[in-house]
Amino acid sequence: MLVRAHLCHNTVAMKFIVGSKSDRKVLTIKKVIADVLKSSNFSIEGYAAESGVPSTPREKQTFDGATNRATDSRSNNPDANFYIGIESGLVNRYGIDFEETWCCITNYDDQRYYGYSSGLKIPDYILSEMKRHGLEHYALYDKLGEEKGIDVKETWGTYTGGKLLRSVSLEEAARNALLQIFAPDGSFYKEHNGRD
């Protein structure tokens, strides 16, 4: 398997493609990869992958968006080792609306590994403004960006007054998927990956 070859022979740098041109996503995932690998011996590039889902994905659309981004990246960048799709969206759990992030990582064999983040409850203010204006989440944030000068991509930061940033959800989703591939010693993921 490709992963084992690179783990055993760490002289060749692995190449990761992130299915987004967002600096926030690429830099956040770069940080997580370095932490999981305990190495900087890799390269990472952003690619404007198609998500195939609405601008405000809901429920399974978030999972699908992450999968589609990884798959599109793989189809259009055949020279990489791993392709990472990451997507944030809204989910209703037990009658409560949350924002969460999904990550899909695939390799040249199209083996897929998934992880997702914890969810942060969407503030009642945001939900009521979406309803009042008849706007989806992304469109309301565009409106608030114009009116209040906020960073429209920093949803978690605006929910929490800067106490918890969106990069936390991106990191968590990516880490949860990466640890299945680059399993540390003593991990049951490594036991599974070690089977022939």
MONORJO-V243269 format. One record per helix or strand of 3 or more residues. SS is the DSSP state (alpha for helix, beta for strand). FROM is the first residue (numbers start at 1). TO is the last residue. If there is no record, write none. Layout:
# MONORJO-V243269
ss: [SS SS]
from: [FROM FROM]
to: [TO TO]
This chain:
# MONORJO-V243269
ss: [alpha beta alpha beta alpha beta beta beta alpha alpha alpha alpha alpha]
from: [2 14 23 42 60 82 96 112 124 137 155 166 188]
to: [8 18 37 46 76 93 107 116 133 148 160 181 193]
